[in-house]
Amino acid sequence: MLIDDNYIDNFVTRKILESGNFADNIIVIQSPHEAIAALRDGSVKPDVIFLDIRMPQMSGFEFLQEYETLELDNKELTKIFMLSSSLDPTDMNNSKSNKYVAQFVHKPLTHQVLEELCT
């Protein structure tokens, strides 16, 4: 699952994921509120979430707070990668300190970084 409000970023990231054969099914959602709703109702059960930090209406960190409240089976097994162009050390530290975040990844996602995430 890719959660990012930017269409161009989603297009690029999706192409990298597809060409790297990262997943059989890539779900792109531009609204974190819609992503929460899809997770809550069970229509989406991702193994991996790429989550942008800076989005209007709900930041990636606010998404994580809401994610914490969801009653999902095996949600600890879902890997969340913060995918952001932010250079703010606070964003990186907040990502690293969140128990659901596997890693902070700088945009744009590249094949090299994707290979490192898969190992």
C-alpha positions as CSV (number, residue, x, y, z in Angstrom):
1,M,0.0,0.0,0.0
2,L,1.3,3.4,-0.9
3,I,-0.2,6.4,1.0
4,D,0.8,9.8,-0.5
5,D,-1.2,12.8,-1.5
6,N,1.1,13.6,-4.5
7,Y,0.1,12.1,-7.8
8,I,3.5,12.4,-9.4
9,D,5.3,10.8,-6.4
10,N,2.8,8.0,-6.4
11,F,3.3,7.4,-10.1
12,V,7.1,7.3,-9.8
13,T,7.0,5.1,-6.7
14,R,4.5,2.7,-8.2
15,K,6.6,2.3,-11.3
16,I,9.7,1.5,-9.2
17,L,7.7,-1.1,-7.2
18,E,6.3,-2.6,-10.3
19,S,9.5,-2.8,-12.2
20,G,11.3,-4.2,-9.1
21,N,8.6,-6.9,-8.8
22,F,8.2,-5.8,-5.2
23,A,4.5,-6.9,-4.8
24,D,1.8,-8.7,-6.7
25,N,-0.8,-6.0,-5.9
26,I,0.0,-2.3,-5.3
27,I,-2.7,-0.2,-3.8
28,V,-2.3,3.6,-4.0
29,I,-4.4,5.8,-1.8
30,Q,-3.9,9.6,-1.8
31,S,-5.8,10.3,1.4
32,P,-4.6,8.9,4.8
33,H,-8.2,9.1,6.0
34,E,-9.3,6.8,3.1
35,A,-6.4,4.5,3.9
36,I,-7.4,4.2,7.6
37,A,-11.0,3.5,6.5
38,A,-9.8,0.8,4.1
39,L,-7.7,-0.8,6.8
40,R,-10.5,-0.5,9.4
41,D,-13.1,-2.2,7.2
42,G,-10.7,-4.9,6.1
43,S,-10.9,-4.1,2.4
44,V,-7.1,-3.7,2.4
45,K,-4.7,-6.0,4.3
46,P,-1.2,-4.8,3.3
47,D,2.1,-6.5,4.1
48,V,3.9,-3.3,3.5
49,I,2.9,0.4,3.7
50,F,4.9,3.2,2.2
51,L,3.7,6.3,4.1
52,D,4.4,10.0,3.2
53,I,4.9,12.3,6.2
54,R,3.8,15.7,4.9
55,M,0.2,15.5,3.7
56,P,-2.7,17.9,4.2
57,Q,-5.4,17.1,6.7
58,M,-3.5,14.2,8.2
59,S,0.3,13.8,8.4
60,G,2.0,10.5,8.3
61,F,2.6,10.7,12.1
62,E,-1.1,11.4,12.7
63,F,-1.8,8.4,10.5
64,L,0.4,6.3,12.7
65,Q,-1.5,7.5,15.8
66,E,-4.7,6.4,14.2
67,Y,-3.2,3.2,13.0
68,E,-2.2,2.4,16.7
69,T,-6.0,2.4,17.6
70,L,-7.0,0.0,14.8
71,E,-7.8,-3.5,15.9
72,L,-6.2,-5.5,13.1
73,D,-4.9,-9.0,13.0
74,N,-1.1,-9.2,13.0
75,K,-0.7,-5.4,12.4
76,E,2.7,-5.7,14.0
77,L,3.8,-7.8,11.0
78,T,2.9,-5.0,8.6
79,K,6.1,-3.2,7.6
80,I,5.7,0.6,7.4
81,F,8.3,2.6,5.6
82,M,8.1,6.4,6.0
83,L,8.7,7.6,2.4
84,S,9.5,11.3,2.5
85,S,11.5,14.2,1.0
86,S,11.8,15.7,4.5
87,L,15.3,16.5,5.7
88,D,14.1,17.4,9.1
89,P,16.0,15.4,11.8
90,T,12.9,15.4,14.0
91,D,10.9,13.6,11.3
92,M,13.7,10.9,11.0
93,N,13.9,10.5,14.8
94,N,10.1,10.3,15.2
95,S,10.1,7.7,12.4
96,K,12.8,5.6,14.1
97,S,11.1,5.8,17.5
98,N,7.7,4.5,16.2
99,K,7.3,0.8,16.9
100,Y,5.4,0.3,13.6
101,V,8.0,2.0,11.3
102,A,10.6,-0.3,9.9
103,Q,12.7,2.4,8.3
104,F,12.7,6.0,7.0
105,V,13.3,6.2,3.3
106,H,14.1,9.4,1.3
107,K,12.1,10.2,-1.8
108,P,12.4,9.3,-4.5
109,L,12.4,5.6,-4.0
110,T,15.1,3.9,-6.2
111,H,15.7,0.4,-7.3
112,Q,18.8,0.3,-5.1
113,V,16.9,1.3,-2.0
114,L,14.1,-1.1,-2.8
115,E,16.7,-4.0,-3.1
116,E,18.1,-3.0,0.3
117,L,14.6,-3.0,1.9
118,C,14.0,-6.5,0.6
119,T,17.1,-8.0,2.1
